[in-house]
Amino acid sequence: MKVAVIPARGGSKRIPRKNIRPFLDRPMIGWSIEAALRSGCFDRILVSTDDPEIREIALAAGAEVPFVRPPELSDDHTPTVPVIRHAIQWLEADGAEVGQVCCIYATAPLLDPKYLVEGSEMLDQDPALEFAFSITSFGFPIQRALKRDDAGRIGMFHPEHELTRSQDLEHAYHDAGQFYWGTRDGWMNRDRIFSSHCKGVLLPPHLVQDIDTPEDWTRAEWMAKAMLHERNS
């Protein structure tokens, strides 16, 4: 069985109630639930939350919320892996046979379902693989990154590359923060996702936006409007 688990606790600090705040025409978490449904990948789509209002919104959007996430897994410092592990344990105690689990973040309104499909296919095709997660490229060569000291003076992290042409530098990527496919054993036995047992699902930069500040939120809405215009045209 392939399962989507969407973690959505109620205690967001930087943007209060971020997981259910209206984003364009629906609560934020509704976009992640819709992407999971549209992908056709999943036998079940679960939301893991400690919040009654999030539960009701998730149910209305088409997800299951069959348990309440315990308080010890609902604070600011809880990593993702224990939350997904708890969901797997609940499913197995309920009699389910879990094969693959995809953690989809509740704040991923730009998520294109085709990349969920791609990540699932990566796990299907490579028995040695434990995780496949969303990545994207940096918009500027990280080898030419700058730093600033307390006096405001500028220096390079890697001065040896000051005159290196951009096309001669190795490409660098970062976690896109949208989804993390994993095998059942990968989630249960490893405390880290990033390892030699993982691969990246490459997303175009125009579909990636962290949403941690009000400015991020506004930018993401403009990006989502452009995405929807392209989809509907």
N, C-alpha and C positions, 0 to 999 in steps of 0.2 A: 504494500500500500504506500502511495505517495501522499504526503501531508504537507500543507502549508501551515506554519505557525507565525502569527503576527503579534509580536510583543507590544503592548500598549498600556503602560502604567499611567496612573492618573496624576502623578506629581511633577510634571514638567515645570522647571523653574524659569528658564530664560524667556520662553514664550508660554505663558500659562495656558493650560488646557490645549496644548499644541496638537495632540493627537485627534481631537474632535473639533477644533476651531474650523469655521467655514473656510474652505479653499475653493474659490470660484463658486460652483453650484452645489457643493456637498461638503460634509465633514471630511477633514483631511484623511482619516483612516479609510474612508469609502473608496478612495482612489486605489489603495493597495489591495483592498478586497476585490474591487472590480478587475484589476489586472490579474489577480490569481484566478478568478472565475473565467475570464476571457482566454487565459492561456490553455485551458483544458488539460492541465497537467495533473490535477489533484483529485484524489478520492475524497479528501476532507480538507476544509479550510477552517482553522481554529484561530481564535484571538485569545491571547493570554493576558488577562488584566486583573487588577485589584479594584477596579472602579465601576460602580453600578451604572453610571451614565454611559461610559464607554461600552459596557456590555450591551445596553439597549440599542445603541447606535450600530454596533457591529452586527447584532442579530437582524436589524432592519435592512442592513446592506447585504445580507446573504451569507454571513459567516456563522460558525458555531462558537458558543462560549460555554463549554460544558463544565468548567471548573473555575474557581477563584484563585488567582495567583497568591501564594502565601506572602505575608509581610516581609519575611527574610529575603525574598527575591524581588522586592518592589521598591528598594531604596535607590538613591542616586548613584551608588557605586556598584550595583549588581552587573556583572558582565553578561553578555548574550548567551554564552554556552550553557550556564546553569539553568537559565530560563527555558531553553529548548530541551534540555535534558529532563527537566521537570515535566514538560508536556509529553515527552516520549514515555516517561514512567507512568503518567496518568493513563495514556492510551493503552499501554500494555497491561496495566492492572485492570483495564476495562475490557480486555480480551482482543485488542487489535494486534495485527501483525504489521509492524512498521518496517518499511524498506528504506525509503528516502524521505528526508524532511527538509523543507526549504523555509528558512527564516526570512520573512519579508518585513522590512521595517515599515511602521505605520506612517512614516513621513516620507513616502516615495511617490509623489504624485506624477512624476515624469516616467515612471516605470513602464516600459513597453513589454507586453506579454511575450513577444517572440524571444526575448533574452532569457526569460524563465524557461522556455522550451529548450533553448540552446544549452543552458546549464544542466538541465535534466538529461539531455542526450549525452553530454560529456560524461556524466556518471555512468550512464547505461553502457557506454562504449569502452570504458577503461576500468577494468576490475580493480586496479591498484589505486584508483583515485578515491579520495575520501571527501573532498570538498571542491566545489566550483562556485565562485562568487564574482560579483560585479566589480569591474575595474574600469578605469579610464585613464587617458594619457594626461600628463602635465601640460599646461599650455605654454611653457617656456622651459628650456633646458635647465634641469636642476643643478648641473655642474657649473652653471654661471650665476648661481644665486648670490645675493649680496647680504651682508650683515652690517649692522650699525652699532657703534659703541655708545657709551653713556654721553659722550660729547657730541654725538651726531655724525662722527666721521664714518665713512663708508669703506668697507673692504670686501673682498671676495672669500667665500668659503673655500673655493678651489682656484686660487690665483693661477695655477698652471694652465687653466683653460681660458684665460682672458682673451687670447687671440685664436682659440680653436673655433673653426667654423661650426655653426649649429648642426649642419648635416653630417658632421663627423663625430658628433657626440652620441652616446648610447641613449636610446629612448628610455624614459622612466614613466612609471604608472603609479596610480594610487587607488586605494579602496574607494569605490563609488558609493558605498553605504546604502545600497538598495536591497540586495538579497544575498543569501548564503545557502546554497544547496549543500547537503551533506548526507552521507550514508548514516544509517542508524548507529552502526558501531563507531563511526567517526565522531558523532556527537556525544556518545556515551563514554568513549575511552580517551578522548583527547581534550585538553583544556585550552588549546590554541588552534585556530583555523589556519593561520599562515604557516605553511611548512612545505616540505617536498612532496606532500601528498595532496596538494591543491593545485587547481588551475584557475585562470581568470577568464571571465566572460567579458569581452571588450565592448564597452558602450561608447558611443560618440559623445564628446564633451557637451554638446548642446542638449543632451538628455540627463545631465548630472548637475545637481545643485544641493549642497548642504543647506539645511534650514535650521539655523541656530539663532538668528537675529531677525528683527522686523525687516531689515534691508534684504536679508536672504529671502524672506517670505515674499516680498514684493517682486523680486527678481524671478523667483520660481513661478509666480502667477503669470508673469509676462511670457515666460518660457512655455508654460502649459497652454496658454492661449494660442501661441504659435503652433505648438504641436497639434492641438485640436483642429486648428484651421487647416493644417496640411492633411490631417487624417480625413477631414470631411470634404475636402475640395476635389 
